[in-house]
Amino acid sequence: MTADRVNQPRGRAPGSPGGPPGLDAQTRGLVHVAIAVATGDTAALKERLLGARAAQTPERWVDELLLQSLLNVGYALGLQAFAVWRDVSPAPAPAGSETLSHEAWRDWAERGPRVCGAVYGRTYHKLLVNLRALHPALEALVVVDGYGKLIGRDGLDLKRRELCTLAEIAVLDTPRQLHAHLRGALNTGSAPEEVDEALALVEQDVGAERALRAWELWADVRGRNLGTRKSERGT
């Protein structure tokens, strides 16, 4: 076991009575689904969708996860995941779900900076500078379309959204983005033990060697206290 793994929960299952804090059963089911979406393994995805339903993970959470997954894994894998989900749960998204009518653009433009700022914390303005340097269109695409239009939707809280995002990105092995979203998980209220368990679930699918980089990045985030969770800000 490498040094950066020493903070993983041990003993009883995380989130179990008397055990160390970790993911609750509904959230664990959702994160497990996110990982299968990113791997593209449809058989595993169907099994995990059924498992999430058995754990009483709200179906609207799954709908929202799959919508936001389009940002992380692309349309090909995202639409594939929706097809598997509709095979498991043929009911459409529940009434009352937020529409994506373009007339709501002003709301997205207002909501996007607030939601993106909550995820990135003190590095939010650095993100904007970096996006502008890459391409002038990227700031609006990320902040307005990504965070305002999709991530800021009702139906799934920001903490669970970030846990699922980091799980998918860990599978895809994009270290710069993963480092940002490991911080984002702390910024949006996850306990370190919850991130530990999310990464442990990723490792089960991708193996220890591929997961090592994610654990190293997580050790860096924890070691340098890079999150800005509310408890750390004294608010």
C-alpha positions as CSV (number, residue, x, y, z in Angstrom):
1,M,0.0,0.0,0.0
2,T,1.4,3.4,-1.0
3,A,1.8,6.2,1.5
4,D,-1.0,8.3,-0.1
5,R,-3.5,5.5,0.6
6,V,-3.1,5.6,4.4
7,N,-6.2,7.8,4.8
8,Q,-8.6,5.4,3.2
9,P,-11.4,4.2,5.5
10,R,-10.7,0.8,7.0
11,G,-12.5,-1.7,9.1
12,R,-16.3,-1.4,8.8
13,A,-17.8,-0.2,5.6
14,P,-17.8,3.5,5.2
15,G,-21.2,5.0,6.2
16,S,-22.2,2.0,8.3
17,P,-23.3,2.4,11.9
18,G,-20.3,2.8,14.1
19,G,-18.0,2.8,11.1
20,P,-15.9,5.7,9.8
21,P,-17.8,8.4,7.8
22,G,-18.2,7.7,4.1
23,L,-20.8,7.6,1.4
24,D,-24.4,6.8,2.3
25,A,-25.9,3.9,0.3
26,Q,-27.9,6.1,-2.1
27,T,-24.9,8.3,-2.9
28,R,-22.6,5.2,-3.2
29,G,-25.0,3.8,-5.8
30,L,-25.0,7.0,-7.7
31,V,-21.2,7.3,-7.8
32,H,-20.9,3.6,-8.8
33,V,-23.2,4.4,-11.8
34,A,-21.1,7.4,-12.7
35,I,-18.0,5.2,-12.9
36,A,-19.7,2.8,-15.2
37,V,-20.9,5.6,-17.5
38,A,-17.3,6.7,-17.9
39,T,-15.9,3.2,-18.5
40,G,-18.5,2.6,-21.2
41,D,-19.2,-0.9,-19.8
42,T,-22.9,-1.3,-20.5
43,A,-23.3,-4.6,-18.7
44,A,-21.8,-3.1,-15.5
45,L,-23.8,0.1,-16.0
46,K,-27.1,-1.9,-16.1
47,E,-26.1,-3.9,-13.0
48,R,-25.3,-0.7,-11.1
49,L,-28.4,1.1,-12.2
50,L,-30.4,-1.8,-10.8
51,G,-28.3,-1.7,-7.7
52,A,-28.9,2.1,-7.3
53,R,-32.6,1.5,-7.5
54,A,-32.4,-1.3,-4.9
55,A,-30.6,1.2,-2.7
56,Q,-33.5,3.6,-3.3
57,T,-31.3,6.2,-5.0
58,P,-33.8,8.7,-6.3
59,E,-34.4,8.3,-10.0
60,R,-34.2,12.0,-10.6
61,W,-30.7,11.9,-9.2
62,V,-29.8,9.4,-11.9
63,D,-31.5,11.5,-14.6
64,E,-29.4,14.5,-13.5
65,L,-26.2,12.5,-13.3
66,L,-26.6,11.3,-16.9
67,L,-27.4,14.8,-18.1
68,Q,-24.3,16.3,-16.5
69,S,-22.2,13.3,-17.7
70,L,-22.5,14.7,-21.2
71,L,-20.0,17.4,-20.1
72,N,-17.5,14.9,-18.8
73,V,-17.7,11.8,-21.0
74,G,-19.2,13.3,-24.2
75,Y,-22.4,12.6,-26.1
76,A,-21.5,9.1,-27.3
77,L,-21.1,7.6,-23.9
78,G,-23.7,9.9,-22.3
79,L,-26.4,8.8,-24.8
80,Q,-25.4,5.2,-24.5
81,A,-25.9,5.5,-20.7
82,F,-29.3,7.0,-21.1
83,A,-30.3,4.1,-23.4
84,V,-29.3,1.6,-20.7
85,W,-31.1,3.7,-18.0
86,R,-34.3,3.8,-20.0
87,D,-34.1,0.0,-20.3
88,V,-34.0,-0.2,-16.5
89,S,-36.4,2.7,-15.8
90,P,-38.6,3.4,-18.8
91,A,-40.4,6.4,-17.1
92,P,-39.4,9.8,-18.5
93,A,-37.9,12.5,-16.3
94,P,-40.4,13.4,-13.6
95,A,-42.8,16.3,-14.1
96,G,-41.3,19.5,-12.7
97,S,-37.8,18.9,-14.0
98,E,-36.2,22.1,-15.2
99,T,-36.5,22.7,-18.9
100,L,-33.6,23.7,-21.1
101,S,-35.5,26.3,-23.0
102,H,-33.1,28.9,-24.5
103,E,-35.3,31.7,-23.0
104,A,-33.7,30.8,-19.7
105,W,-30.2,31.8,-20.9
106,R,-30.2,34.9,-18.6
107,D,-30.9,32.7,-15.6
108,W,-28.0,30.4,-16.6
109,A,-25.7,33.4,-17.1
110,E,-26.5,34.5,-13.5
111,R,-26.4,31.0,-11.9
112,G,-23.3,29.8,-13.7
113,P,-20.7,32.1,-12.0
114,R,-22.3,31.3,-8.6
115,V,-22.2,27.5,-9.0
116,C,-18.8,27.4,-10.7
117,G,-17.4,29.7,-8.0
118,A,-18.7,27.3,-5.3
119,V,-16.9,24.4,-7.0
120,Y,-13.6,26.2,-7.7
121,G,-13.5,28.4,-4.6
122,R,-10.4,30.6,-4.4
123,T,-9.2,29.4,-7.8
124,Y,-12.3,30.5,-9.7
125,H,-10.8,33.7,-11.1
126,K,-7.7,31.8,-12.2
127,L,-10.0,29.4,-14.0
128,L,-11.5,32.2,-15.9
129,V,-8.1,33.6,-16.9
130,N,-7.0,30.2,-18.1
131,L,-10.2,29.6,-20.1
132,R,-9.9,33.0,-21.9
133,A,-6.3,32.2,-22.7
134,L,-7.3,28.9,-24.3
135,H,-10.1,30.3,-26.4
136,P,-12.4,33.3,-26.0
137,A,-15.5,31.1,-26.3
138,L,-14.6,28.7,-23.5
139,E,-15.5,30.9,-20.6
140,A,-19.2,31.1,-21.6
141,L,-19.3,27.5,-22.6
142,V,-18.0,26.3,-19.3
143,V,-19.5,28.8,-16.9
144,V,-22.9,29.5,-18.6
145,D,-23.6,26.3,-20.5
146,G,-21.8,23.9,-18.2
147,Y,-22.4,25.3,-14.7
148,G,-25.4,27.5,-15.3
149,K,-27.4,25.3,-17.7
150,L,-26.5,21.8,-16.4
151,I,-24.6,21.7,-13.1
152,G,-26.8,24.3,-11.5
153,R,-30.1,22.5,-12.2
154,D,-32.4,21.3,-9.5
155,G,-32.8,17.6,-8.8
156,L,-29.3,16.8,-7.5
157,D,-27.3,18.7,-5.0
158,L,-23.9,20.2,-5.9
159,K,-22.0,17.9,-3.4
160,R,-23.2,14.7,-5.1
161,R,-22.7,16.2,-8.5
162,E,-19.0,16.9,-7.7
163,L,-18.4,13.4,-6.3
164,C,-19.8,11.9,-9.5
165,T,-17.8,14.3,-11.6
166,L,-14.5,13.5,-9.9
167,A,-15.3,9.8,-10.2
168,E,-15.9,10.1,-14.0
169,I,-12.8,12.2,-14.5
170,A,-10.7,9.8,-12.5
171,V,-11.7,7.0,-14.9
172,L,-10.8,9.2,-17.8
173,D,-7.4,10.0,-16.3
174,T,-7.2,13.7,-16.9
175,P,-5.1,14.8,-14.0
176,R,-5.4,18.5,-14.2
177,Q,-9.2,18.4,-14.2
178,L,-9.2,15.8,-11.5
179,H,-7.0,17.9,-9.2
180,A,-9.5,20.8,-9.6
181,H,-12.5,18.6,-8.9
182,L,-10.9,16.9,-5.9
183,R,-10.7,20.4,-4.5
184,G,-14.2,21.0,-5.7
185,A,-15.5,18.0,-3.7
186,L,-14.2,19.6,-0.5
187,N,-15.4,23.0,-1.5
188,T,-19.0,21.7,-2.0
189,G,-19.1,19.9,1.3
190,S,-17.7,16.4,0.9
191,A,-15.8,14.9,3.8
192,P,-12.3,13.6,3.0
193,E,-13.6,10.1,3.8
194,E,-16.3,10.4,1.2
195,V,-13.7,11.3,-1.5
196,D,-11.6,8.3,-0.2
197,E,-14.5,6.0,-0.9
198,A,-15.3,7.5,-4.3
199,L,-11.7,6.9,-5.4
200,A,-11.7,3.4,-3.9
201,L,-14.8,2.6,-6.1
202,V,-12.9,3.9,-9.1
203,E,-10.0,1.7,-8.3
204,Q,-12.2,-1.3,-8.3
205,D,-13.0,-0.7,-12.0
206,V,-9.7,0.6,-13.4
207,G,-7.2,-1.2,-11.2
208,A,-4.5,-0.1,-8.7
209,E,-2.0,1.0,-11.3
210,R,-4.3,3.3,-13.2
211,A,-5.8,4.6,-10.0
212,L,-2.4,5.5,-8.5
213,R,-2.3,8.9,-10.2
214,A,-5.7,9.8,-8.7
215,W,-4.6,8.8,-5.2
216,E,-1.4,10.9,-5.6
217,L,-3.4,13.9,-6.7
218,W,-5.8,13.4,-3.8
219,A,-2.8,13.1,-1.4
220,D,-1.6,16.5,-2.7
221,V,-5.0,18.2,-2.2
222,R,-5.3,16.8,1.3
223,G,-1.7,17.5,2.2
224,R,-1.9,21.1,1.1
225,N,-5.4,21.6,2.5
226,L,-6.5,23.0,-0.9
227,G,-10.2,22.8,-0.3
228,T,-12.2,25.8,1.0
229,R,-15.0,24.0,2.7
230,K,-17.3,26.2,4.7
231,S,-16.1,24.6,8.0
232,E,-12.6,25.7,7.0
233,R,-13.7,29.2,6.2
234,G,-15.4,29.6,9.6
235,T,-18.8,30.2,8.1
